[in-house]
Amino acid sequence: MDNMQGKHFSITDPKGVNTVIYQINKTEKELLKEYPKYTIERLDFMEELRGEMKRKTFFVDNPSKDEDQLIILSFGKEKVIVNMAILKNDEVSICKSPVPVKFDSLYKEEDFEIKDFQYTPNLKRPFCIIDPETAEEIKPVLYFDEKTNEVKGKCKLKPYKSYFAFEIRDKKDK
């Protein structure tokens, strides 16, 4: 699992499932006034077909000395399974049962934008919007808000389409 720059591990997706994994990084204590408590980093992977299944090898480029927390998102036809894992030494431990997730729904019958959220470039609120059909992130268009003197982002979302969005924060930060 080790190499000179990082670690890697593999999972196998059954037909119709597309898994992506994010590493959860905790911000150093001295930087907490300027940055969020947690940031997320999507892991790169290589994929190989094995019959009707896909074997994915994920890479953790900068593993910590202690342990790394991972969030595993497996996108199926009409659902997302969310699971947590720990990468410690050369072993990945995955929770036996998926984590319950609290969520809200947005539904619109015409194109719309989610506007004026603070986004990762200024590291105030790192969250991610994913198209569950492709498991690709919806990247925001960044702009400078002269009124607030901040970099903000907006994402264009299509009508009649589902999206998955998540944010990492402590339970007490509701």
FIMIVEX-175541 format. One record per residue (C-alpha): x, y, z; residue in one letter; chain; residue number from 0. Coordinates in nm, 4 decimals. Each point is the difference from the previous one (the first is absolute). Layout:
! residues N
c1 X&c2 Y&c3 Z&type a&mol A&seq NUM
...
END
This chain:
! residues 174
c1 0.0000&c2 0.0000&c3 0.0000&type m&mol A&seq 0
c1 0.2955&c2 0.2391&c3 0.0566&type d&mol A&seq 1
c1 0.2006&c2 0.1745&c3 -0.2617&type n&mol A&seq 2
c1 0.2354&c2 0.2934&c3 0.0298&type m&mol A&seq 3
c1 -0.2724&c2 0.2661&c3 -0.0332&type q&mol A&seq 4
c1 -0.3103&c2 -0.1509&c3 0.1557&type g&mol A&seq 5
c1 -0.2248&c2 -0.2998&c3 0.0416&type k&mol A&seq 6
c1 -0.2552&c2 -0.1792&c3 -0.2103&type h&mol A&seq 7
c1 -0.2824&c2 -0.2497&c3 0.0439&type f&mol A&seq 8
c1 -0.2588&c2 -0.1620&c3 -0.2246&type s&mol A&seq 9
c1 -0.3732&c2 -0.0593&c3 0.0036&type i&mol A&seq 10
c1 -0.2305&c2 -0.1708&c3 -0.2487&type t&mol A&seq 11
c1 -0.3198&c2 0.1622&c3 -0.1247&type d&mol A&seq 12
c1 -0.2809&c2 -0.2289&c3 -0.1158&type p&mol A&seq 13
c1 -0.1793&c2 0.0792&c3 -0.3257&type k&mol A&seq 14
c1 -0.1999&c2 0.3230&c3 0.0257&type g&mol A&seq 15
c1 0.1986&c2 0.1409&c3 0.2951&type v&mol A&seq 16
c1 0.2541&c2 0.2811&c3 -0.0189&type n&mol A&seq 17
c1 0.2080&c2 0.0662&c3 0.3129&type t&mol A&seq 18
c1 0.2024&c2 0.3108&c3 0.0796&type v&mol A&seq 19
c1 0.2050&c2 0.0597&c3 0.3141&type i&mol A&seq 20
c1 0.0986&c2 0.3196&c3 0.1780&type y&mol A&seq 21
c1 0.2716&c2 0.0506&c3 0.2597&type q&mol A&seq 22
c1 -0.1078&c2 0.2172&c3 0.2938&type i&mol A&seq 23
c1 0.2749&c2 0.2347&c3 0.1140&type n&mol A&seq 24
c1 -0.0090&c2 0.1778&c3 0.3348&type k&mol A&seq 25
c1 0.1377&c2 0.3542&c3 -0.0022&type t&mol A&seq 26
c1 0.2918&c2 0.0712&c3 0.2317&type e&mol A&seq 27
c1 -0.1004&c2 0.1796&c3 0.3193&type k&mol A&seq 28
c1 0.1963&c2 0.3181&c3 -0.0749&type e&mol A&seq 29
c1 -0.1817&c2 0.0445&c3 -0.3353&type l&mol A&seq 30
c1 -0.3578&c2 -0.0472&c3 0.1256&type l&mol A&seq 31
c1 -0.0806&c2 0.3733&c3 0.0094&type k&mol A&seq 32
c1 0.0582&c2 0.0300&c3 -0.3750&type e&mol A&seq 33
c1 -0.1039&c2 -0.3425&c3 -0.1250&type y&mol A&seq 34
c1 -0.2773&c2 -0.2536&c3 0.0633&type p&mol A&seq 35
c1 0.0517&c2 -0.2782&c3 0.2510&type k&mol A&seq 36
c1 -0.0080&c2 -0.2636&c3 -0.2759&type y&mol A&seq 37
c1 0.0773&c2 -0.0102&c3 -0.3704&type t&mol A&seq 38
c1 -0.0662&c2 -0.2818&c3 -0.2448&type i&mol A&seq 39
c1 0.2175&c2 -0.1365&c3 -0.2770&type e&mol A&seq 40
c1 -0.1282&c2 -0.2403&c3 -0.2646&type r&mol A&seq 41
c1 0.2316&c2 -0.2970&c3 -0.0454&type l&mol A&seq 42
c1 0.1338&c2 -0.0779&c3 -0.3461&type d&mol A&seq 43
c1 -0.0507&c2 -0.3547&c3 -0.1227&type f&mol A&seq 44
c1 0.0766&c2 -0.2440&c3 -0.2793&type m&mol A&seq 45
c1 -0.2736&c2 -0.2273&c3 -0.1280&type e&mol A&seq 46
c1 0.0098&c2 -0.3422&c3 -0.1620&type e&mol A&seq 47
c1 -0.2918&c2 -0.2103&c3 -0.1216&type l&mol A&seq 48
c1 -0.0364&c2 -0.3523&c3 0.1352&type r&mol A&seq 49
c1 -0.2964&c2 -0.1528&c3 -0.1753&type g&mol A&seq 50
c1 -0.3000&c2 0.2107&c3 0.0964&type e&mol A&seq 51
c1 0.1768&c2 0.1463&c3 0.3025&type m&mol A&seq 52
c1 0.2441&c2 0.2919&c3 0.0260&type k&mol A&seq 53
c1 0.3060&c2 -0.0235&c3 0.2212&type r&mol A&seq 54
c1 0.1108&c2 0.3458&c3 0.1134&type k&mol A&seq 55
c1 0.3350&c2 0.0719&c3 0.1595&type t&mol A&seq 56
c1 -0.0083&c2 0.3231&c3 0.2021&type f&mol A&seq 57
c1 0.3084&c2 0.2027&c3 0.0892&type f&mol A&seq 58
c1 0.0620&c2 0.1977&c3 0.3205&type v&mol A&seq 59
c1 0.2811&c2 0.2346&c3 -0.0998&type d&mol A&seq 60
c1 0.0685&c2 0.1574&c3 0.3384&type n&mol A&seq 61
c1 -0.0882&c2 -0.2491&c3 0.2722&type p&mol A&seq 62
c1 0.0327&c2 0.1239&c3 0.3563&type s&mol A&seq 63
c1 0.2315&c2 -0.1631&c3 0.2521&type k&mol A&seq 64
c1 -0.2911&c2 -0.1127&c3 0.2190&type d&mol A&seq 65
c1 -0.3133&c2 -0.0770&c3 -0.1995&type e&mol A&seq 66
c1 -0.2079&c2 0.1435&c3 -0.2831&type d&mol A&seq 67
c1 -0.3777&c2 0.0245&c3 0.0010&type q&mol A&seq 68
c1 -0.1718&c2 -0.0830&c3 -0.3277&type l&mol A&seq 69
c1 -0.3562&c2 0.0439&c3 -0.1200&type i&mol A&seq 70
c1 -0.1177&c2 -0.2562&c3 -0.2557&type i&mol A&seq 71
c1 -0.2886&c2 0.0929&c3 -0.2311&type l&mol A&seq 72
c1 -0.1463&c2 -0.2803&c3 -0.2109&type s&mol A&seq 73
c1 -0.2476&c2 0.1229&c3 -0.2595&type f&mol A&seq 74
c1 -0.2603&c2 -0.2501&c3 -0.1169&type g&mol A&seq 75
c1 -0.2988&c2 0.0379&c3 -0.2281&type k&mol A&seq 76
c1 -0.2149&c2 0.2060&c3 0.2380&type e&mol A&seq 77
c1 0.1938&c2 0.0147&c3 0.3255&type k&mol A&seq 78
c1 0.3290&c2 0.0912&c3 0.1586&type v&mol A&seq 79
c1 0.1624&c2 -0.2155&c3 0.2648&type i&mol A&seq 80
c1 0.2209&c2 0.2031&c3 0.2357&type v&mol A&seq 81
c1 0.2642&c2 -0.1784&c3 0.2018&type n&mol A&seq 82
c1 0.3019&c2 0.0962&c3 0.2071&type m&mol A&seq 83
c1 0.3436&c2 -0.1578&c3 0.0134&type a&mol A&seq 84
c1 0.3327&c2 0.0426&c3 0.1766&type i&mol A&seq 85
c1 0.3363&c2 -0.0437&c3 -0.1721&type l&mol A&seq 86
c1 0.2547&c2 -0.0852&c3 0.2673&type k&mol A&seq 87
c1 0.3456&c2 -0.1344&c3 -0.0755&type n&mol A&seq 88
c1 -0.0612&c2 -0.2402&c3 -0.2884&type d&mol A&seq 89
c1 -0.3598&c2 -0.0889&c3 0.0811&type e&mol A&seq 90
c1 -0.3367&c2 0.1447&c3 -0.1013&type v&mol A&seq 91
c1 -0.2791&c2 -0.0625&c3 0.2509&type s&mol A&seq 92
c1 -0.3486&c2 0.0602&c3 -0.1400&type i&mol A&seq 93
c1 -0.3052&c2 0.0369&c3 0.2243&type c&mol A&seq 94
c1 -0.2192&c2 -0.3090&c3 -0.0009&type k&mol A&seq 95
c1 -0.3143&c2 0.2016&c3 -0.0590&type s&mol A&seq 96
c1 -0.0482&c2 0.3250&c3 -0.1921&type p&mol A&seq 97
c1 -0.0277&c2 0.3262&c3 0.1897&type v&mol A&seq 98
c1 -0.3461&c2 0.1570&c3 0.0237&type p&mol A&seq 99
c1 -0.0025&c2 0.3319&c3 -0.1853&type v&mol A&seq 100
c1 -0.2242&c2 0.2988&c3 0.0627&type k&mol A&seq 101
c1 -0.0898&c2 0.1794&c3 -0.3217&type f&mol A&seq 102
c1 -0.2329&c2 0.2509&c3 -0.1603&type d&mol A&seq 103
c1 -0.1402&c2 -0.0097&c3 -0.3516&type s&mol A&seq 104
c1 -0.0142&c2 0.2693&c3 -0.2648&type l&mol A&seq 105
c1 -0.2511&c2 -0.0382&c3 -0.2797&type y&mol A&seq 106
c1 -0.0525&c2 0.2427&c3 -0.2848&type k&mol A&seq 107
c1 -0.1751&c2 -0.0270&c3 -0.3332&type e&mol A&seq 108
c1 0.2309&c2 0.2449&c3 -0.1754&type e&mol A&seq 109
c1 0.3754&c2 0.0665&c3 -0.0098&type d&mol A&seq 110
c1 0.1263&c2 0.1663&c3 0.3151&type f&mol A&seq 111
c1 0.3216&c2 0.0930&c3 0.1713&type e&mol A&seq 112
c1 0.1132&c2 -0.0455&c3 0.3549&type i&mol A&seq 113
c1 0.1542&c2 0.3409&c3 0.0599&type k&mol A&seq 114
c1 0.2054&c2 0.1885&c3 0.2461&type d&mol A&seq 115
c1 0.1520&c2 -0.2797&c3 0.1981&type f&mol A&seq 116
c1 0.3518&c2 0.0349&c3 0.1273&type q&mol A&seq 117
c1 0.2072&c2 -0.2592&c3 -0.1768&type y&mol A&seq 118
c1 0.3322&c2 -0.1764&c3 0.0460&type t&mol A&seq 119
c1 0.2270&c2 0.2630&c3 -0.1644&type p&mol A&seq 120
c1 -0.0406&c2 0.2132&c3 0.3110&type n&mol A&seq 121
c1 -0.0350&c2 -0.3152&c3 0.2135&type l&mol A&seq 122
c1 -0.3018&c2 0.1161&c3 0.1983&type k&mol A&seq 123
c1 -0.2456&c2 -0.2778&c3 -0.0775&type r&mol A&seq 124
c1 0.1276&c2 -0.3008&c3 -0.1926&type p&mol A&seq 125
c1 -0.2837&c2 -0.2051&c3 -0.1389&type f&mol A&seq 126
c1 -0.0557&c2 -0.2032&c3 -0.3095&type c&mol A&seq 127
c1 -0.2885&c2 -0.0434&c3 -0.2485&type i&mol A&seq 128
c1 0.0109&c2 -0.3224&c3 -0.2021&type i&mol A&seq 129
c1 -0.1976&c2 -0.1209&c3 -0.3011&type d&mol A&seq 130
c1 -0.1011&c2 -0.3515&c3 0.1142&type p&mol A&seq 131
c1 -0.0283&c2 -0.1303&c3 -0.3582&type e&mol A&seq 132
c1 0.3664&c2 0.0690&c3 -0.0770&type t&mol A&seq 133
c1 0.1419&c2 0.0378&c3 0.3545&type a&mol A&seq 134
c1 0.1692&c2 0.3188&c3 -0.1256&type e&mol A&seq 135
c1 0.0140&c2 0.3180&c3 0.2061&type e&mol A&seq 136
c1 -0.1954&c2 0.3029&c3 -0.1162&type i&mol A&seq 137
c1 0.2666&c2 0.2684&c3 -0.0038&type k&mol A&seq 138
c1 -0.1084&c2 0.3515&c3 0.0896&type p&mol A&seq 139
c1 0.0561&c2 0.3104&c3 -0.2040&type v&mol A&seq 140
c1 0.1943&c2 0.2331&c3 0.2262&type l&mol A&seq 141
c1 -0.0567&c2 0.3737&c3 0.0132&type y&mol A&seq 142
c1 0.0994&c2 0.2918&c3 0.2184&type f&mol A&seq 143
c1 -0.2830&c2 0.1588&c3 0.1987&type d&mol A&seq 144
c1 0.0910&c2 0.3679&c3 0.0265&type e&mol A&seq 145
c1 -0.2643&c2 0.0639&c3 0.2677&type k&mol A&seq 146
c1 0.1489&c2 -0.2481&c3 0.2458&type t&mol A&seq 147
c1 0.3561&c2 0.0068&c3 -0.1398&type n&mol A&seq 148
c1 0.0066&c2 -0.3824&c3 -0.0222&type e&mol A&seq 149
c1 0.0519&c2 -0.2710&c3 -0.2575&type v&mol A&seq 150
c1 -0.3269&c2 -0.1925&c3 -0.0386&type k&mol A&seq 151
c1 -0.1258&c2 -0.2765&c3 -0.2222&type g&mol A&seq 152
c1 -0.3137&c2 -0.1048&c3 -0.1803&type k&mol A&seq 153
c1 -0.0940&c2 -0.3359&c3 -0.1469&type c&mol A&seq 154
c1 -0.2479&c2 -0.0482&c3 -0.2835&type k&mol A&seq 155
c1 -0.2291&c2 -0.2935&c3 0.0644&type l&mol A&seq 156
c1 -0.2378&c2 -0.1552&c3 -0.2509&type k&mol A&seq 157
c1 -0.3741&c2 -0.0390&c3 0.0619&type p&mol A&seq 158
c1 -0.1556&c2 -0.3424&c3 0.0700&type y&mol A&seq 159
c1 0.3424&c2 -0.1379&c3 0.0943&type k&mol A&seq 160
c1 0.1331&c2 -0.1312&c3 0.3307&type s&mol A&seq 161
c1 0.3255&c2 0.1172&c3 0.1524&type y&mol A&seq 162
c1 0.1889&c2 -0.1099&c3 0.3078&type f&mol A&seq 163
c1 0.1638&c2 0.2655&c3 0.2185&type a&mol A&seq 164
c1 0.1983&c2 -0.0472&c3 0.3168&type f&mol A&seq 165
c1 0.1996&c2 0.1968&c3 0.2505&type e&mol A&seq 166
c1 0.2263&c2 -0.1220&c3 0.2786&type i&mol A&seq 167
c1 -0.0474&c2 0.1598&c3 0.3412&type r&mol A&seq 168
c1 -0.0232&c2 -0.0943&c3 0.3644&type d&mol A&seq 169
c1 -0.3321&c2 -0.1000&c3 0.1483&type k&mol A&seq 170
c1 0.0129&c2 0.3007&c3 0.2321&type k&mol A&seq 171
c1 0.0401&c2 0.2386&c3 -0.3009&type d&mol A&seq 172
c1 -0.3581&c2 -0.0537&c3 -0.1230&type k&mol A&seq 173
END
